[in-house]
Amino acid sequence: MIIPKEFDTIRPFEPEELPEVYDRLLADQQFQTVLSYLYPQVPFEMIAAKMRQCETNLDFQKAFCYTFLKQLLAKASTGCDMDSSAIDNTRRYTFVSNHRDIVLDSAFLDMLLIDNGFMTTCEIAIGDNLLSLPWVKDLARLNKAFIVERSVSMRQMLIVSKRLSDYMHFAIREKNENIWIAQREGRAKDSDDRTQESILKMMAMGGEGSIIDRLCQLHIVPLAISYEFDPCDFLKAQEFQLKRDVSGWKKSANDDVVSMQTGIMGYKGRIHYHCAPCIDDYLKHLPADMPKTELFAQVAAHIDNEIHKNYRLYPNNYIAMDLLKGTADHSDCYGVEEKVRFEQYLAGQMAKIQLDNKDDDFLYERMLTMYANPAINLLKAK
């Protein structure tokens, strides 16, 4: 397949490029350190030989990522499953999901697509802010990631957005790949999951025909990702206080690394992925003459509603909603022991927050809100 040169800087690596990528990665000192941490009992030469046997990106994912994720889930969760009954595993889709974990949201989706009989995994939209280290960028593109260029001027933004959209349409139409993209830039720190209209506007830059035609060509599937516990909840609460108290505070590159490590290794409890029906039919029933602004707002609201109503709630979500409101309105959805356990969990997470002027009441309210919002949104959606 001939891939247009304009995509060279953002697309995943192609199979013929992999030998050179393996050489670069295996020669990198930091990557070697990561391998020794992940595979302490396995000789480096054996890992290198196994990597070089992987002829495609999918081979690499199955040989390394799939096995790693299964082992991780055995340690850090009590199970992970997906309901994909609303879609056809022989077709290709653009999965638009809420965003809980920087690394694992798309990684678990890849694993679950394989488990659910899909012939391939996803190409993953990832921001260049997470790819400052050359070996991390190589590893991401090896793992079927394409790059969202965020660190550009406002003048360049239109050009890079058009290229990104063109690439997504090319990946679905010509490469016959699935795509995963978060519904918003960055995670919703308070778990109030909302689709940014700008993401949809970017998607509609590529393709042909009307806006509705262009969105239909991507075969969008709203995907709800539900974690029983968010390992990064205390870090997100801490960010809320820092943003409140420190003028102009922004996360550093090191903060992103800590979030990634905490999210990957921390305990998640139960995890559920739920695919809503592809929105093509919904889009085709929208009036052709609907004004642009109204169209994007309505499509975003539809995606939100699908994600909210397909979110799997756990006792934590109902407990948090009741604690936040000071009621026992949903006490039929949890037991006394479950409430005690969740309050103990929150106390443990609060203790991890290291701030000089720690505002316990504010931080506790932020933590409760994170767990309550999915329940509040689901009840509204239904």
Steps between C-alpha positions, in 0.01 A plus 500: 500500500625848410461736797511873415826666616302770683417243772862387559555705816175397672410147388590169669802316362450273203623135509806569280617767750487272805852344485655848522260597782590184696871583462445853636288382793728212600802733497330754728618490863165610648308244295741231619429606860123473439544151352707384800223630731220332305685174431751457786547126438532515119839553329516816289613300192187284521272808508691657209465181293126482572453866398683446171272207419199739501446594135202732555378741768218256579756219545682721753177581685405134526849386601569770761211736581221240519694274740612795714142629532364160601769473770434857615125437531565190710688719752322836478133416434224252572411461133460688174233434238326662204147493362540540122164344410375826342769499228632261234848358563565468124470877445732790588407785732619821663453443873437830681521443874510670834856517632611352832862391456769660280646167388256222582170619348615421146725210605215312669280570197760332274507196727119483517461530122722193462300317770173592323600358162603819318766434237710801598553751780483884489715780375521731801487881507766623745610856582861595424525643854532139623775413251790724598746209533609353163472137615146560635399650165650198318318258730167684458524498118601133509185441708281647221479855639459804276601840631275793588723807464411735785820699545447720193406864448138606448583569135626144449211341690264502202760328279586225753130443582420452130792257461388306809145474366621395154712230663210365707284471187789334315554249785133394499444507122832380354685322780186328631598584861299586810571829679479603865477865603400654831184713500701797630856621525629363831304311761187637667654546844158497670367208284228727356550352153417744217595492131683806374335628184847593373584127475198448271585812297852363447358162387275673246796680333594180314292281271256615234148637474296671773598510868259213565657299213850562637408391853322191363817404310677454838232262639506649852423271794450667843691290754440513877800406717417430867762446773387401848804679648711771336861463622565864404205641697723654769732652237201656322368640832846642572500668156166665580646662812822606326297661219284675760789627714793557262446758227587359156590154635555239229599134508864425427630219279594319822140531625387320182751221563378459860137489374591234244686284754225535762225428248672192361610336825218615737201289601192547278248247630248403233530644148227500236496621138163547328455577130188693399365449148693674219347847455481485116121441502450779756701741283307410183172596668620853588362781278741568213453879541577511874738791580859389569514618861173327583609181322829462690327579831229242434744224393719566806192480725397170337847349556493621863157348558614164358813499719308606812222244469743214423730578794510211746445631851655335807399542867772769531314727256172484694676539837690808374177653368328453837800627702527805274133586546481392865217256429439126493286516186686216326578281801315212331795485254767426762546333837634637830828311460548634146454854630752448781751351256462791257541759776816319615626498141440877469684563827797299370508695173468834684804405710710474180446869418811700589423872508627768739159663548290186459129589490344171616137606456557625146705193400243259645219676313701476175559126552130437569403702191724282279314188607154661514493664155467178294194406712350851473549495120360148456186586698448811285561304177240240593 
